[in-house]
């Protein structure tokens, strides 16, 4: 049994389909089947049942956990040795939300690749709970997300504090305030009055997302009942809906970077008004497990992310 056998086994266990697993591994189905067969003969146990469809046996389920731990420990060992020798070879596995990745990675990844050309960069995108699950199982080395992180045994590094912004279709201001629209727009650039928009439709990220939890608490604090037109898993969708004049959305200021025409309040079709209540300021952090070794290039990635988010510091 070798590390390659374990890697191939875990891919088949994840896909439960030889064809898809072979495609992801860039090898033939026959070669992959031979690897699994050799591993089963070496261990003298069946790892999969083949009919009516591919599924893990009890022994296979046990090997998934063991193989994951073995490969993770081996990866940490390589990172330690690489740091000792300053070869900086290895893999950095980062978990981040889709929208945060759009906003941050185009600035950070080119610089990281320039400094560490021999390090493979692996990306997992998901919501907050998915990111924490990946971190807890050692499938990523670090995550970038908004606090709070609910896992125990996590060390965090503050990257930036983000204020929530109301993204309002510009025509809504005219509909609400008529000839006073420009006056109210200037006033709201210093801080929006949420209750002024009680008659307007909202498009929000679905419940369960950290940002949505902050928004709901803010609504409750001000006894505000939003006219909810649409909920979605994707913040980019909410921003596009605001851009199209469908409804108001609320998101961290950072996420406006995810779409070029949201560079600021200069878009011809939307206004971006800050929410100034202290409860609507959230902290974006990098989180790592305290019981795991993070490589030098992992630490450097966090430093580059902090620099990208705080260019004047």
Order of alpha helices (4+ residues) and beta strands (2+ residues): alpha-alpha-alpha-beta-beta-alpha-beta-alpha-beta-alpha-beta-beta-alpha-alpha-beta-alpha-beta-alpha-beta-beta-beta-alpha
